[in-house]
C-alpha cells in the first residue's frame, strides 16, 4: 500500500544578523603622528687638504667623517672634535669608503657636511670691496666643475677671496667634484651667484674697471690690466664659446692673452691662473 505524499513546506532562507557594537558614541580617533622634520641636504667633501680646510674653517658644518688606513693618524684630531659634538666617525676599509663617496677619487678621507648654499650677489657690498682693494674674478658659463675647482684653488693660493658666477644655464656651481679639485680652496673663497650679469656689470663699473676676455685682435691682457684708479673685475667665459655678446657689451674693455699661435687657446683654468697671478701681483 502506497504512503500518502507529505505536505509541501516552503524552504526558509537563512537570515543574516548584523552584529551591533557594544560601544556607545563615536570611536576614538588615532593620535596624529608628528610631521617628520625636513631632510637636511648634505654634500661630500673628499681628500685630505679639503677636509683639513673644512675643519679649520667651518667644523660645525661636518655631520659625519669616514677615513681608511691612509689617514688614520691625520683623522685623530677631527675624531676628537666630532666625539665632543656627539657626531659619528668611522675608520672603514677603502672599498666601503668608495661606496660612501660614490667614486674611488676620495683620497682616503671624506666628510659628509651640511650643504653650503651659494649666496646671491649683494650689490651693497661692492663699494666696501672696492675700498678694500679686492680684485674680483667673474665666471660666465664656465661649465666644467673640474675647471671651477681648479680656478678656486688658484684663487685661494694667490689670496683672491671673492668669485662671482653668473646665472648662465651652463655655469658650474660648487659641487663634490669642485670641492675635491679645489683642495680646500672653497673654504677660503666666497662664491656669489649673480642674476642678470650684464646689468650687474654696469653697476660694478661705478667702483671697478670691468674687463672682459676674448680671443682675437684685442689688447694684451697684461697691458689692459695695468692698474688704474679702480680695482679690477675680470670676466671669463665659457670654455668653448667665450663670453656672450651681452656680457662683452657690458665690459668697458676687452683683453686677450697672446700666444704663439700653435694652438688656438688655453684651457679656461690655465687662463684664469695667469690672470689671477696678474691680479694678485
ChimeraX commands (.cxc) that place a marker at each C-alpha (Angstrom):
marker #1 position 0.00,0.00,0.00 radius 0.5
marker #1 position 1.49,3.37,-1.03 radius 0.5
marker #1 position 2.20,6.08,1.53 radius 0.5
marker #1 position 0.34,9.36,1.14 radius 0.5
marker #1 position 2.51,12.27,-0.08 radius 0.5
marker #1 position 3.94,14.60,2.59 radius 0.5
marker #1 position 2.63,18.14,2.63 radius 0.5
marker #1 position 4.94,20.65,0.88 radius 0.5
marker #1 position 6.71,23.15,3.19 radius 0.5
marker #1 position 8.17,26.34,1.73 radius 0.5
marker #1 position 12.01,26.50,2.05 radius 0.5
marker #1 position 13.20,29.09,4.53 radius 0.5
marker #1 position 16.23,31.23,3.62 radius 0.5
marker #1 position 18.84,31.79,6.29 radius 0.5
marker #1 position 18.69,35.22,7.80 radius 0.5
marker #1 position 21.75,37.47,8.21 radius 0.5
marker #1 position 22.19,39.01,11.62 radius 0.5
marker #1 position 24.28,42.18,11.89 radius 0.5
marker #1 position 26.43,42.42,14.95 radius 0.5
marker #1 position 25.85,45.52,16.97 radius 0.5
marker #1 position 28.66,47.38,18.64 radius 0.5
marker #1 position 28.68,47.35,22.40 radius 0.5
marker #1 position 30.45,50.77,22.38 radius 0.5
marker #1 position 28.36,53.87,22.62 radius 0.5
marker #1 position 29.34,57.07,20.83 radius 0.5
marker #1 position 31.99,57.63,18.14 radius 0.5
marker #1 position 35.15,55.57,18.06 radius 0.5
marker #1 position 38.20,57.35,19.45 radius 0.5
marker #1 position 40.43,58.77,16.69 radius 0.5
marker #1 position 44.05,57.62,16.31 radius 0.5
marker #1 position 46.64,60.11,17.60 radius 0.5
marker #1 position 48.22,62.04,14.75 radius 0.5
marker #1 position 51.89,61.36,14.13 radius 0.5
marker #1 position 54.06,64.44,14.33 radius 0.5
marker #1 position 55.32,65.50,10.89 radius 0.5
marker #1 position 58.83,64.41,10.07 radius 0.5
marker #1 position 61.37,67.20,10.01 radius 0.5
marker #1 position 62.57,68.09,6.50 radius 0.5
marker #1 position 65.55,66.05,5.40 radius 0.5
marker #1 position 68.77,68.02,5.69 radius 0.5
marker #1 position 70.57,68.48,2.39 radius 0.5
marker #1 position 74.13,67.21,2.51 radius 0.5
marker #1 position 77.25,67.20,0.37 radius 0.5
marker #1 position 80.53,65.28,0.47 radius 0.5
marker #1 position 83.95,66.87,0.88 radius 0.5
marker #1 position 86.73,64.43,-0.04 radius 0.5
marker #1 position 90.52,64.49,0.07 radius 0.5
marker #1 position 92.79,65.38,2.97 radius 0.5
marker #1 position 93.51,69.05,2.03 radius 0.5
marker #1 position 89.80,69.78,1.56 radius 0.5
marker #1 position 88.82,68.05,4.81 radius 0.5
marker #1 position 91.61,69.80,6.75 radius 0.5
marker #1 position 90.46,73.20,5.45 radius 0.5
marker #1 position 86.86,72.34,6.31 radius 0.5
marker #1 position 87.73,71.51,9.93 radius 0.5
marker #1 position 89.92,74.60,10.18 radius 0.5
marker #1 position 87.32,77.00,8.79 radius 0.5
marker #1 position 83.86,75.56,9.47 radius 0.5
marker #1 position 83.93,72.42,11.64 radius 0.5
marker #1 position 80.30,72.79,12.74 radius 0.5
marker #1 position 79.22,72.03,9.17 radius 0.5
marker #1 position 80.56,68.46,9.41 radius 0.5
marker #1 position 77.95,65.78,10.13 radius 0.5
marker #1 position 79.98,62.56,9.70 radius 0.5
marker #1 position 83.53,61.53,8.88 radius 0.5
marker #1 position 84.86,58.42,7.11 radius 0.5
marker #1 position 88.52,57.52,6.59 radius 0.5
marker #1 position 90.63,54.50,5.70 radius 0.5
marker #1 position 94.08,53.33,6.82 radius 0.5
marker #1 position 95.87,56.04,4.86 radius 0.5
marker #1 position 94.69,58.86,7.10 radius 0.5
marker #1 position 94.06,57.25,10.46 radius 0.5
marker #1 position 96.67,59.46,12.15 radius 0.5
marker #1 position 95.58,62.69,10.45 radius 0.5
marker #1 position 91.93,61.96,11.31 radius 0.5
marker #1 position 92.55,61.72,15.08 radius 0.5
marker #1 position 92.05,65.44,15.89 radius 0.5
marker #1 position 88.94,65.51,13.69 radius 0.5
marker #1 position 87.53,62.48,15.53 radius 0.5
marker #1 position 88.07,64.19,18.90 radius 0.5
marker #1 position 86.11,67.23,17.73 radius 0.5
marker #1 position 83.29,65.07,16.41 radius 0.5
marker #1 position 83.20,62.96,19.59 radius 0.5
marker #1 position 82.86,66.12,21.68 radius 0.5
marker #1 position 79.96,67.19,19.44 radius 0.5
marker #1 position 78.44,63.67,19.56 radius 0.5
marker #1 position 78.78,63.22,15.84 radius 0.5
marker #1 position 79.76,59.89,14.25 radius 0.5
marker #1 position 83.03,58.98,12.59 radius 0.5
marker #1 position 84.23,55.66,11.18 radius 0.5
marker #1 position 87.50,54.02,10.22 radius 0.5
marker #1 position 86.47,51.88,7.24 radius 0.5
marker #1 position 88.07,49.72,4.54 radius 0.5
marker #1 position 88.85,51.53,1.31 radius 0.5
marker #1 position 86.14,49.57,-0.52 radius 0.5
marker #1 position 83.48,50.82,1.88 radius 0.5
marker #1 position 84.77,54.37,1.67 radius 0.5
marker #1 position 84.48,54.16,-2.11 radius 0.5
marker #1 position 80.83,53.13,-1.74 radius 0.5
marker #1 position 80.13,56.04,0.63 radius 0.5
marker #1 position 81.87,58.50,-1.70 radius 0.5
marker #1 position 80.33,57.08,-4.86 radius 0.5
marker #1 position 83.74,57.34,-6.51 radius 0.5
marker #1 position 87.26,55.95,-5.95 radius 0.5
marker #1 position 88.54,59.54,-6.09 radius 0.5
marker #1 position 88.14,60.21,-2.38 radius 0.5
marker #1 position 91.78,60.36,-1.31 radius 0.5
marker #1 position 91.21,58.15,1.73 radius 0.5
marker #1 position 89.06,60.54,3.77 radius 0.5
marker #1 position 85.61,62.04,3.35 radius 0.5
marker #1 position 83.37,64.34,5.39 radius 0.5
marker #1 position 79.61,64.46,4.97 radius 0.5
marker #1 position 78.53,68.04,5.62 radius 0.5
marker #1 position 75.51,70.25,5.64 radius 0.5
marker #1 position 75.02,71.79,2.23 radius 0.5
marker #1 position 76.57,75.22,1.84 radius 0.5
marker #1 position 74.26,77.20,-0.45 radius 0.5
marker #1 position 75.73,79.66,-2.93 radius 0.5
marker #1 position 74.90,83.16,-1.77 radius 0.5
marker #1 position 73.16,85.65,-4.02 radius 0.5
marker #1 position 75.26,88.58,-5.19 radius 0.5
marker #1 position 74.90,91.53,-2.81 radius 0.5
marker #1 position 75.45,94.84,-4.64 radius 0.5
marker #1 position 75.56,96.67,-1.32 radius 0.5
marker #1 position 78.96,95.12,-0.60 radius 0.5
marker #1 position 80.61,96.28,-3.83 radius 0.5
marker #1 position 81.75,99.67,-2.58 radius 0.5
marker #1 position 83.35,98.13,0.51 radius 0.5
marker #1 position 85.13,95.54,-1.65 radius 0.5
marker #1 position 86.50,98.30,-3.87 radius 0.5
marker #1 position 87.65,100.42,-0.91 radius 0.5
marker #1 position 89.47,97.38,0.44 radius 0.5
marker #1 position 91.18,96.92,-2.94 radius 0.5
marker #1 position 89.70,93.47,-3.52 radius 0.5
marker #1 position 90.12,92.29,-7.11 radius 0.5
marker #1 position 87.17,90.33,-8.50 radius 0.5
marker #1 position 87.03,87.34,-10.81 radius 0.5
marker #1 position 83.75,86.65,-12.61 radius 0.5
marker #1 position 82.78,83.48,-14.48 radius 0.5
marker #1 position 80.03,83.48,-17.09 radius 0.5
marker #1 position 79.20,79.99,-18.34 radius 0.5
marker #1 position 82.28,78.04,-17.20 radius 0.5
marker #1 position 80.57,74.66,-17.14 radius 0.5
marker #1 position 83.18,72.09,-16.11 radius 0.5
marker #1 position 83.23,71.58,-12.30 radius 0.5
marker #1 position 86.87,70.49,-12.51 radius 0.5
marker #1 position 87.76,73.83,-14.11 radius 0.5
marker #1 position 85.74,75.63,-11.44 radius 0.5
marker #1 position 87.59,73.76,-8.68 radius 0.5
marker #1 position 90.98,74.46,-10.28 radius 0.5
marker #1 position 90.18,78.19,-10.59 radius 0.5
marker #1 position 89.10,78.38,-6.94 radius 0.5
marker #1 position 92.25,76.54,-5.84 radius 0.5
marker #1 position 94.38,79.09,-7.73 radius 0.5
marker #1 position 92.41,81.99,-6.22 radius 0.5
marker #1 position 92.99,80.67,-2.72 radius 0.5
marker #1 position 96.69,80.13,-3.44 radius 0.5
marker #1 position 97.18,83.76,-4.56 radius 0.5
marker #1 position 94.84,85.25,-1.94 radius 0.5
marker #1 position 91.83,86.30,-4.01 radius 0.5
marker #1 position 88.72,85.60,-1.98 radius 0.5
marker #1 position 85.64,86.71,-3.96 radius 0.5
marker #1 position 84.33,84.84,-7.01 radius 0.5
marker #1 position 81.17,85.90,-8.80 radius 0.5
marker #1 position 79.41,83.40,-11.08 radius 0.5
marker #1 position 76.59,84.21,-13.47 radius 0.5
marker #1 position 73.16,82.63,-13.77 radius 0.5
marker #1 position 74.14,81.26,-17.20 radius 0.5
marker #1 position 72.37,77.87,-17.51 radius 0.5
marker #1 position 75.69,76.14,-18.18 radius 0.5
marker #1 position 77.60,77.72,-15.30 radius 0.5
marker #1 position 79.06,75.18,-12.85 radius 0.5
marker #1 position 78.44,75.74,-9.16 radius 0.5
marker #1 position 80.33,74.32,-6.17 radius 0.5
marker #1 position 79.89,70.54,-6.15 radius 0.5
marker #1 position 81.60,67.46,-4.77 radius 0.5
marker #1 position 83.92,67.39,-7.78 radius 0.5
marker #1 position 84.72,71.08,-7.40 radius 0.5
marker #1 position 85.43,70.64,-3.68 radius 0.5
marker #1 position 87.83,67.79,-4.42 radius 0.5
marker #1 position 89.74,69.68,-7.14 radius 0.5
marker #1 position 89.80,72.93,-5.14 radius 0.5
marker #1 position 91.91,71.19,-2.44 radius 0.5
marker #1 position 90.34,73.27,0.35 radius 0.5
marker #1 position 90.06,76.48,-1.66 radius 0.5
marker #1 position 86.28,76.60,-1.31 radius 0.5
marker #1 position 86.70,77.23,2.41 radius 0.5
marker #1 position 88.62,80.44,1.62 radius 0.5
marker #1 position 86.88,81.78,-1.49 radius 0.5
marker #1 position 83.43,83.30,-1.19 radius 0.5
marker #1 position 81.24,82.38,-4.17 radius 0.5
marker #1 position 78.23,84.56,-5.03 radius 0.5
marker #1 position 75.78,84.00,-7.88 radius 0.5
marker #1 position 74.76,86.98,-10.00 radius 0.5
marker #1 position 71.38,87.26,-11.70 radius 0.5
marker #1 position 71.36,89.30,-14.95 radius 0.5
marker #1 position 75.13,89.64,-15.18 radius 0.5
marker #1 position 75.22,92.41,-17.85 radius 0.5
marker #1 position 73.15,94.69,-15.59 radius 0.5
marker #1 position 75.31,93.80,-12.60 radius 0.5
marker #1 position 78.47,94.62,-14.57 radius 0.5
marker #1 position 77.08,98.04,-15.42 radius 0.5
marker #1 position 76.57,98.66,-11.70 radius 0.5
marker #1 position 80.04,97.33,-10.85 radius 0.5
marker #1 position 81.62,99.89,-13.18 radius 0.5
marker #1 position 80.91,102.63,-10.62 radius 0.5
marker #1 position 83.65,101.14,-8.44 radius 0.5
marker #1 position 85.55,98.67,-10.68 radius 0.5
marker #1 position 87.21,98.55,-14.07 radius 0.5
marker #1 position 85.25,95.72,-15.70 radius 0.5
marker #1 position 87.40,93.81,-18.20 radius 0.5
marker #1 position 86.15,91.05,-20.48 radius 0.5
marker #1 position 88.40,88.40,-22.02 radius 0.5
marker #1 position 88.16,87.05,-25.57 radius 0.5
marker #1 position 90.17,85.61,-28.43 radius 0.5
marker #1 position 91.04,87.88,-31.31 radius 0.5
marker #1 position 92.70,91.18,-32.04 radius 0.5
marker #1 position 92.37,92.82,-28.64 radius 0.5
marker #1 position 94.92,94.47,-26.40 radius 0.5
marker #1 position 97.18,92.12,-24.42 radius 0.5
marker #1 position 95.87,91.15,-21.01 radius 0.5
marker #1 position 98.91,92.47,-19.13 radius 0.5
marker #1 position 98.50,95.87,-20.79 radius 0.5
marker #1 position 94.78,96.16,-20.10 radius 0.5
marker #1 position 95.16,95.04,-16.50 radius 0.5
marker #1 position 97.70,97.75,-15.71 radius 0.5
marker #1 position 96.18,99.18,-12.57 radius 0.5
marker #1 position 94.38,102.49,-12.78 radius 0.5
marker #1 position 92.16,104.42,-10.39 radius 0.5
marker #1 position 89.84,101.49,-9.63 radius 0.5
marker #1 position 90.36,97.84,-8.74 radius 0.5
marker #1 position 89.68,95.24,-11.42 radius 0.5
marker #1 position 86.77,92.92,-12.12 radius 0.5
marker #1 position 87.72,90.47,-14.88 radius 0.5
marker #1 position 85.21,88.21,-16.64 radius 0.5
marker #1 position 85.99,84.78,-18.12 radius 0.5
marker #1 position 83.56,82.97,-20.39 radius 0.5
marker #1 position 82.50,79.51,-21.46 radius 0.5
marker #1 position 85.26,77.03,-22.36 radius 0.5
marker #1 position 84.06,76.69,-25.98 radius 0.5
marker #1 position 82.07,79.79,-26.87 radius 0.5
marker #1 position 83.60,82.51,-24.72 radius 0.5
marker #1 position 81.60,85.39,-23.30 radius 0.5
marker #1 position 78.04,86.05,-24.52 radius 0.5
marker #1 position 77.63,89.24,-26.60 radius 0.5
marker #1 position 75.56,90.97,-23.89 radius 0.5
marker #1 position 78.29,90.37,-21.33 radius 0.5
marker #1 position 81.01,91.67,-23.67 radius 0.5
marker #1 position 78.93,94.78,-24.34 radius 0.5
marker #1 position 78.72,95.49,-20.60 radius 0.5
marker #1 position 82.53,95.47,-20.20 radius 0.5
marker #1 position 84.48,98.69,-20.61 radius 0.5
marker #1 position 87.45,96.96,-22.21 radius 0.5
marker #1 position 88.28,93.60,-23.82 radius 0.5
marker #1 position 91.63,91.85,-23.38 radius 0.5
marker #1 position 93.27,88.79,-24.86 radius 0.5
marker #1 position 96.13,86.55,-23.82 radius 0.5
marker #1 position 98.54,86.42,-26.78 radius 0.5
marker #1 position 100.27,83.11,-27.54 radius 0.5
marker #1 position 102.49,81.53,-30.15 radius 0.5
marker #1 position 99.59,80.64,-32.46 radius 0.5
marker #1 position 100.42,76.94,-32.41 radius 0.5
marker #1 position 97.19,76.22,-30.55 radius 0.5
marker #1 position 94.13,78.44,-30.50 radius 0.5
marker #1 position 93.68,78.91,-26.78 radius 0.5
marker #1 position 94.41,77.73,-23.25 radius 0.5
marker #1 position 92.12,75.76,-21.01 radius 0.5
marker #1 position 89.99,78.26,-19.08 radius 0.5
marker #1 position 91.54,77.22,-15.75 radius 0.5
marker #1 position 95.05,77.84,-17.17 radius 0.5
marker #1 position 93.97,81.26,-18.47 radius 0.5
marker #1 position 92.46,82.01,-15.08 radius 0.5
marker #1 position 95.71,81.03,-13.33 radius 0.5
marker #1 position 97.70,83.55,-15.41 radius 0.5
marker #1 position 95.01,86.16,-14.89 radius 0.5
marker #1 position 94.81,85.59,-11.13 radius 0.5
marker #1 position 98.59,85.89,-10.86 radius 0.5
marker #1 position 98.43,89.25,-12.63 radius 0.5
marker #1 position 95.56,90.42,-10.41 radius 0.5
marker #1 position 97.39,89.41,-7.24 radius 0.5
marker #1 position 100.70,90.99,-8.34 radius 0.5
marker link #1:1,2 radius 0.2
marker link #1:2,3 radius 0.2
marker link #1:3,4 radius 0.2
marker link #1:4,5 radius 0.2
marker link #1:5,6 radius 0.2
marker link #1:6,7 radius 0.2
marker link #1:7,8 radius 0.2
marker link #1:8,9 radius 0.2
marker link #1:9,10 radius 0.2
marker link #1:10,11 radius 0.2
marker link #1:11,12 radius 0.2
marker link #1:12,13 radius 0.2
marker link #1:13,14 radius 0.2
marker link #1:14,15 radius 0.2
marker link #1:15,16 radius 0.2
marker link #1:16,17 radius 0.2
marker link #1:17,18 radius 0.2
marker link #1:18,19 radius 0.2
marker link #1:19,20 radius 0.2
marker link #1:20,21 radius 0.2
marker link #1:21,22 radius 0.2
marker link #1:22,23 radius 0.2
marker link #1:23,24 radius 0.2
marker link #1:24,25 radius 0.2
marker link #1:25,26 radius 0.2
marker link #1:26,27 radius 0.2
marker link #1:27,28 radius 0.2
marker link #1:28,29 radius 0.2
marker link #1:29,30 radius 0.2
marker link #1:30,31 radius 0.2
marker link #1:31,32 radius 0.2
marker link #1:32,33 radius 0.2
marker link #1:33,34 radius 0.2
marker link #1:34,35 radius 0.2
marker link #1:35,36 radius 0.2
marker link #1:36,37 radius 0.2
marker link #1:37,38 radius 0.2
marker link #1:38,39 radius 0.2
marker link #1:39,40 radius 0.2
marker link #1:40,41 radius 0.2
marker link #1:41,42 radius 0.2
marker link #1:42,43 radius 0.2
marker link #1:43,44 radius 0.2
marker link #1:44,45 radius 0.2
marker link #1:45,46 radius 0.2
marker link #1:46,47 radius 0.2
marker link #1:47,48 radius 0.2
marker link #1:48,49 radius 0.2
marker link #1:49,50 radius 0.2
marker link #1:50,51 radius 0.2
marker link #1:51,52 radius 0.2
marker link #1:52,53 radius 0.2
marker link #1:53,54 radius 0.2
marker link #1:54,55 radius 0.2
marker link #1:55,56 radius 0.2
marker link #1:56,57 radius 0.2
marker link #1:57,58 radius 0.2
marker link #1:58,59 radius 0.2
marker link #1:59,60 radius 0.2
marker link #1:60,61 radius 0.2
marker link #1:61,62 radius 0.2
marker link #1:62,63 radius 0.2
marker link #1:63,64 radius 0.2
marker link #1:64,65 radius 0.2
marker link #1:65,66 radius 0.2
marker link #1:66,67 radius 0.2
marker link #1:67,68 radius 0.2
marker link #1:68,69 radius 0.2
marker link #1:69,70 radius 0.2
marker link #1:70,71 radius 0.2
marker link #1:71,72 radius 0.2
marker link #1:72,73 radius 0.2
marker link #1:73,74 radius 0.2
marker link #1:74,75 radius 0.2
marker link #1:75,76 radius 0.2
marker link #1:76,77 radius 0.2
marker link #1:77,78 radius 0.2
marker link #1:78,79 radius 0.2
marker link #1:79,80 radius 0.2
marker link #1:80,81 radius 0.2
marker link #1:81,82 radius 0.2
marker link #1:82,83 radius 0.2
marker link #1:83,84 radius 0.2
marker link #1:84,85 radius 0.2
marker link #1:85,86 radius 0.2
marker link #1:86,87 radius 0.2
marker link #1:87,88 radius 0.2
marker link #1:88,89 radius 0.2
marker link #1:89,90 radius 0.2
marker link #1:90,91 radius 0.2
marker link #1:91,92 radius 0.2
marker link #1:92,93 radius 0.2
marker link #1:93,94 radius 0.2
marker link #1:94,95 radius 0.2
marker link #1:95,96 radius 0.2
marker link #1:96,97 radius 0.2
marker link #1:97,98 radius 0.2
marker link #1:98,99 radius 0.2
marker link #1:99,100 radius 0.2
marker link #1:100,101 radius 0.2
marker link #1:101,102 radius 0.2
marker link #1:102,103 radius 0.2
marker link #1:103,104 radius 0.2
marker link #1:104,105 radius 0.2
marker link #1:105,106 radius 0.2
marker link #1:106,107 radius 0.2
marker link #1:107,108 radius 0.2
marker link #1:108,109 radius 0.2
marker link #1:109,110 radius 0.2
marker link #1:110,111 radius 0.2
marker link #1:111,112 radius 0.2
marker link #1:112,113 radius 0.2
marker link #1:113,114 radius 0.2
marker link #1:114,115 radius 0.2
marker link #1:115,116 radius 0.2
marker link #1:116,117 radius 0.2
marker link #1:117,118 radius 0.2
marker link #1:118,119 radius 0.2
marker link #1:119,120 radius 0.2
marker link #1:120,121 radius 0.2
marker link #1:121,122 radius 0.2
marker link #1:122,123 radius 0.2
marker link #1:123,124 radius 0.2
marker link #1:124,125 radius 0.2
marker link #1:125,126 radius 0.2
marker link #1:126,127 radius 0.2
marker link #1:127,128 radius 0.2
marker link #1:128,129 radius 0.2
marker link #1:129,130 radius 0.2
marker link #1:130,131 radius 0.2
marker link #1:131,132 radius 0.2
marker link #1:132,133 radius 0.2
marker link #1:133,134 radius 0.2
marker link #1:134,135 radius 0.2
marker link #1:135,136 radius 0.2
marker link #1:136,137 radius 0.2
marker link #1:137,138 radius 0.2
marker link #1:138,139 radius 0.2
marker link #1:139,140 radius 0.2
marker link #1:140,141 radius 0.2
marker link #1:141,142 radius 0.2
marker link #1:142,143 radius 0.2
marker link #1:143,144 radius 0.2
marker link #1:144,145 radius 0.2
marker link #1:145,146 radius 0.2
marker link #1:146,147 radius 0.2
marker link #1:147,148 radius 0.2
marker link #1:148,149 radius 0.2
marker link #1:149,150 radius 0.2
marker link #1:150,151 radius 0.2
marker link #1:151,152 radius 0.2
marker link #1:152,153 radius 0.2
marker link #1:153,154 radius 0.2
marker link #1:154,155 radius 0.2
marker link #1:155,156 radius 0.2
marker link #1:156,157 radius 0.2
marker link #1:157,158 radius 0.2
marker link #1:158,159 radius 0.2
marker link #1:159,160 radius 0.2
marker link #1:160,161 radius 0.2
marker link #1:161,162 radius 0.2
marker link #1:162,163 radius 0.2
marker link #1:163,164 radius 0.2
marker link #1:164,165 radius 0.2
marker link #1:165,166 radius 0.2
marker link #1:166,167 radius 0.2
marker link #1:167,168 radius 0.2
marker link #1:168,169 radius 0.2
marker link #1:169,170 radius 0.2
marker link #1:170,171 radius 0.2
marker link #1:171,172 radius 0.2
marker link #1:172,173 radius 0.2
marker link #1:173,174 radius 0.2
marker link #1:174,175 radius 0.2
marker link #1:175,176 radius 0.2
marker link #1:176,177 radius 0.2
marker link #1:177,178 radius 0.2
marker link #1:178,179 radius 0.2
marker link #1:179,180 radius 0.2
marker link #1:180,181 radius 0.2
marker link #1:181,182 radius 0.2
marker link #1:182,183 radius 0.2
marker link #1:183,184 radius 0.2
marker link #1:184,185 radius 0.2
marker link #1:185,186 radius 0.2
marker link #1:186,187 radius 0.2
marker link #1:187,188 radius 0.2
marker link #1:188,189 radius 0.2
marker link #1:189,190 radius 0.2
marker link #1:190,191 radius 0.2
marker link #1:191,192 radius 0.2
marker link #1:192,193 radius 0.2
marker link #1:193,194 radius 0.2
marker link #1:194,195 radius 0.2
marker link #1:195,196 radius 0.2
marker link #1:196,197 radius 0.2
marker link #1:197,198 radius 0.2
marker link #1:198,199 radius 0.2
marker link #1:199,200 radius 0.2
marker link #1:200,201 radius 0.2
marker link #1:201,202 radius 0.2
marker link #1:202,203 radius 0.2
marker link #1:203,204 radius 0.2
marker link #1:204,205 radius 0.2
marker link #1:205,206 radius 0.2
marker link #1:206,207 radius 0.2
marker link #1:207,208 radius 0.2
marker link #1:208,209 radius 0.2
marker link #1:209,210 radius 0.2
marker link #1:210,211 radius 0.2
marker link #1:211,212 radius 0.2
marker link #1:212,213 radius 0.2
marker link #1:213,214 radius 0.2
marker link #1:214,215 radius 0.2
marker link #1:215,216 radius 0.2
marker link #1:216,217 radius 0.2
marker link #1:217,218 radius 0.2
marker link #1:218,219 radius 0.2
marker link #1:219,220 radius 0.2
marker link #1:220,221 radius 0.2
marker link #1:221,222 radius 0.2
marker link #1:222,223 radius 0.2
marker link #1:223,224 radius 0.2
marker link #1:224,225 radius 0.2
marker link #1:225,226 radius 0.2
marker link #1:226,227 radius 0.2
marker link #1:227,228 radius 0.2
marker link #1:228,229 radius 0.2
marker link #1:229,230 radius 0.2
marker link #1:230,231 radius 0.2
marker link #1:231,232 radius 0.2
marker link #1:232,233 radius 0.2
marker link #1:233,234 radius 0.2
marker link #1:234,235 radius 0.2
marker link #1:235,236 radius 0.2
marker link #1:236,237 radius 0.2
marker link #1:237,238 radius 0.2
marker link #1:238,239 radius 0.2
marker link #1:239,240 radius 0.2
marker link #1:240,241 radius 0.2
marker link #1:241,242 radius 0.2
marker link #1:242,243 radius 0.2
marker link #1:243,244 radius 0.2
marker link #1:244,245 radius 0.2
marker link #1:245,246 radius 0.2
marker link #1:246,247 radius 0.2
marker link #1:247,248 radius 0.2
marker link #1:248,249 radius 0.2
marker link #1:249,250 radius 0.2
marker link #1:250,251 radius 0.2
marker link #1:251,252 radius 0.2
marker link #1:252,253 radius 0.2
marker link #1:253,254 radius 0.2
marker link #1:254,255 radius 0.2
marker link #1:255,256 radius 0.2
marker link #1:256,257 radius 0.2
marker link #1:257,258 radius 0.2
marker link #1:258,259 radius 0.2
marker link #1:259,260 radius 0.2
marker link #1:260,261 radius 0.2
marker link #1:261,262 radius 0.2
marker link #1:262,263 radius 0.2
marker link #1:263,264 radius 0.2
marker link #1:264,265 radius 0.2
marker link #1:265,266 radius 0.2
marker link #1:266,267 radius 0.2
marker link #1:267,268 radius 0.2
marker link #1:268,269 radius 0.2
marker link #1:269,270 radius 0.2
marker link #1:270,271 radius 0.2
marker link #1:271,272 radius 0.2
marker link #1:272,273 radius 0.2
marker link #1:273,274 radius 0.2
marker link #1:274,275 radius 0.2
marker link #1:275,276 radius 0.2
marker link #1:276,277 radius 0.2
marker link #1:277,278 radius 0.2
marker link #1:278,279 radius 0.2
marker link #1:279,280 radius 0.2
marker link #1:280,281 radius 0.2
view
